[in-house]
Amino acid sequence: MFDEMFFKTSLPQHINKKVRLHAVHKSASVYVHLITGKEYAVVSIPETSTGWVMLEVFPPKGTSPRENSLEDINAGAPEFDFDLVAVAYNSISFVLVTLEEESTYMGFKFESTTIL
């Protein structure tokens, strides 16, 4: 079963290793699959707890992320506004780490996570 330690320690180590060994013009993508069949493409992991993990997630495939206004960006907001979802560890079926071509907004924001 997944737990807080996995998201704080193991997952970052696996991402680092995969990117270091295999990434040339690619970025790591992280997908969290739930036992219900729901899949989340993860932007970042802003928070963990003993029973759940908070995920910042990309919108569903085929949907563009919400863009913040230029005024908001100039005031310090990020370029895109992504949703947050809290997921109980016991609802996670598996976590996939893969490499994908870099794009404007795709890819796991490893350096921006606060849990590391």
HUWO-V946595 format. One record per residue. N is the residue number from 1. RES is the residue in one letter. PHI is phi as a letter, one per 40 degrees, with the letter a starting at -180 (* if undefined). Layout:
n:N res:RES phi:PHI
n:N res:RES phi:PHI
//
This chain:
n:1 res:M phi:*
n:2 res:F phi:c
n:3 res:D phi:a
n:4 res:E phi:d
n:5 res:M phi:c
n:6 res:F phi:d
n:7 res:F phi:c
n:8 res:K phi:c
n:9 res:T phi:b
n:10 res:S phi:c
n:11 res:L phi:d
n:12 res:P phi:d
n:13 res:Q phi:c
n:14 res:H phi:c
n:15 res:I phi:c
n:16 res:N phi:d
n:17 res:K phi:c
n:18 res:K phi:c
n:19 res:V phi:c
n:20 res:R phi:c
n:21 res:L phi:c
n:22 res:H phi:b
n:23 res:A phi:c
n:24 res:V phi:b
n:25 res:H phi:g
n:26 res:K phi:b
n:27 res:S phi:b
n:28 res:A phi:c
n:29 res:S phi:b
n:30 res:V phi:b
n:31 res:Y phi:b
n:32 res:V phi:b
n:33 res:H phi:b
n:34 res:L phi:c
n:35 res:I phi:c
n:36 res:T phi:c
n:37 res:G phi:h
n:38 res:K phi:c
n:39 res:E phi:b
n:40 res:Y phi:b
n:41 res:A phi:c
n:42 res:V phi:c
n:43 res:V phi:c
n:44 res:S phi:a
n:45 res:I phi:b
n:46 res:P phi:c
n:47 res:E phi:a
n:48 res:T phi:b
n:49 res:S phi:a
n:50 res:T phi:c
n:51 res:G phi:b
n:52 res:W phi:a
n:53 res:V phi:b
n:54 res:M phi:c
n:55 res:L phi:b
n:56 res:E phi:c
n:57 res:V phi:b
n:58 res:F phi:c
n:59 res:P phi:c
n:60 res:P phi:d
n:61 res:K phi:d
n:62 res:G phi:g
n:63 res:T phi:b
n:64 res:S phi:c
n:65 res:P phi:c
n:66 res:R phi:c
n:67 res:E phi:c
n:68 res:N phi:c
n:69 res:S phi:c
n:70 res:L phi:d
n:71 res:E phi:c
n:72 res:D phi:c
n:73 res:I phi:c
n:74 res:N phi:c
n:75 res:A phi:c
n:76 res:G phi:h
n:77 res:A phi:c
n:78 res:P phi:c
n:79 res:E phi:c
n:80 res:F phi:b
n:81 res:D phi:b
n:82 res:F phi:b
n:83 res:D phi:c
n:84 res:L phi:b
n:85 res:V phi:b
n:86 res:A phi:c
n:87 res:V phi:b
n:88 res:A phi:c
n:89 res:Y phi:d
n:90 res:N phi:c
n:91 res:S phi:c
n:92 res:I phi:c
n:93 res:S phi:c
n:94 res:F phi:a
n:95 res:V phi:b
n:96 res:L phi:b
n:97 res:V phi:b
n:98 res:T phi:a
n:99 res:L phi:b
n:100 res:E phi:b
n:101 res:E phi:d
n:102 res:E phi:c
n:103 res:S phi:b
n:104 res:T phi:c
n:105 res:Y phi:b
n:106 res:M phi:c
n:107 res:G phi:h
n:108 res:F phi:c
n:109 res:K phi:c
n:110 res:F phi:d
n:111 res:E phi:c
n:112 res:S phi:c
n:113 res:T phi:c
n:114 res:T phi:c
n:115 res:I phi:c
n:116 res:L phi:c
//
